[in-house]
Amino acid sequence: MEALNKKLDAKLQLLKLTRHKTEGVVDTANVGKNSPPQTSLTSYGAIVQGVDEVKREVEQAKLEDGESLEKVGEWGRGLVEQIDAADDEIKILDTRVERMIAEMKENELARQHEEQLKFERQQLELKAEYSKAKKPSRVNRALSYRNL
């Protein structure tokens, strides 16, 4: 039983550490496919799942040792609250990452559109210059008619 409690304590500390790291990564990272924020969220979720699994192992061991269902349930409530809070936090962070990705895509589309407009503007300017250079002026036309 003591080994399971130590394992659970270690998982809870790892959960706290990973939560802080994940928040930092989401706050500072550039987001893209398979980028650190998504990886951190996945790791965070796996640790939450690990805490839940060890919690169940401890509950089972307590029940096997003869503790009452009520005592075991009471013992697990605090952990359930921590697990639920971590799950909620994962959802919030995931939503932030999705918004960041959508914003990045939107910015990239706007940049591409601006590049396309710039290219088209340059094409029109070149066409105008070419047409101007090719079109003979009135003086040139008058001179060419005299030479006939």
N, C-alpha and C positions, 0 to 999 in steps of 0.2 A: 504494500500500500504506500509506503514511504517513497518508493521509487516512482510510482505513478504521480504522487503529489509533486515531486521534484520535476518530473517531466512536464507536468501541467504548468508549474511556475515558470519553467524555462520557455515554454510555448507562449505564455502570457507576456513575458518580457520581450520575446522575439516579436510578438504582435505589436507591442508599443513601439519598439524600434522601427519596425517596418512601416507603421503608420506615419511616423514622423518623416522617414525617408521618402515615402510615397508622396506625401503632401509637398515636400520640397521639390521632388522631380516634376510633379504636375505644375507647380508654380513657376519653375524656371526652364523647363525643357521645351525644345522645339518638338512639335508633335507630328508624327507621320506614321506610316504603316510600320508595325513592329518596332516602334520607338520606345525609349525608356518608360514613358508614362503607362503605356499599355502593359509592358512587361512588369512594371512595379505593381500595377493594379492586380495583375494575374497572381503575382507572388503574394501580395497581401491577402487576396481571396483564398489562396492555398493555405496560408498560415491560419486564417480564421477557421477554415475547415479542419485543420489539424488540431486546433484548440478544442473544437467541438468533439472531435473523435476521442481525444484524451479525456475530456470531461465525461463522456459516456463510459469510458473504461473505468474511471475512478468511481462513477456512480455504480457501475456493476460490481466493482470490488467492495464498495461500502455495503451494498445489498447482500453480497455473499458473506460479509462479516457479520450480518445480522442487524445492521442499522435499519431503522424504520423508514418506510417510504417517505413519510413526512419530513424526517430529518434530512434525507438525501435530497429531496426536492428543494428544501430550504437552502441547503448548501449550494445547490446548483443555480439558484436564482441569480445571484450576483454574476456568475459566469455567463448565464444566458443574456443578461443585460449588456455585458461587455461584448458578447458575440453579436447581438442585435445592433448595438451602436456601431460596431465595426462594419457590419453589413450595410447599414445606412450610409456610413461614411464612404464606403466603396461605391455605392450608387451615386452619391453626390459627386465624388471625384470622377467617376466614369462619365457623368453628364457634362462636367467641366471639360474633360478631354474631348468628348464628342463635339461640344461647341467650339473648342479651339480648332479642331480638325475642319469643321464646317467653315469657320472664319478663314482659315488658311486657304481652303479651296476657293472660297469666294474672292479672296484677295488675288489668288493666282489667276482666276478667270478675268478679273478686272485688269490685271497687268497684261494678260494675253490680248484682251480687247484693245487696250491702249496701244500695244505694240502693232496690232493689226491696223488701227486707225492711222498711226504714224507712218506705217509702210504705204498705205493707200494714199495718204497726203503727199508723200514723196513721189509716188508714181504720177499723181496728177500734176505736180509741179514739173516733173521731167517732161511729161506730155505737153504741157503748156510751153515750156522752153523749146522743145523740139518743133512744135507747130509755129512758134514765133520765128525761129531761125529758118525754117523752111519756107515760110510765106514771104514772097518778095515784097519789098516796100513800094510805095507809090513812085518814089523817085527812080528806083531800079526798074520798075515797069515802064515808066515814061522813057527812060533811056533805052530800054530794049526795043520799044516801039519805034523810036527815031532811027535806030540802026537798021531797021528793015527797009 
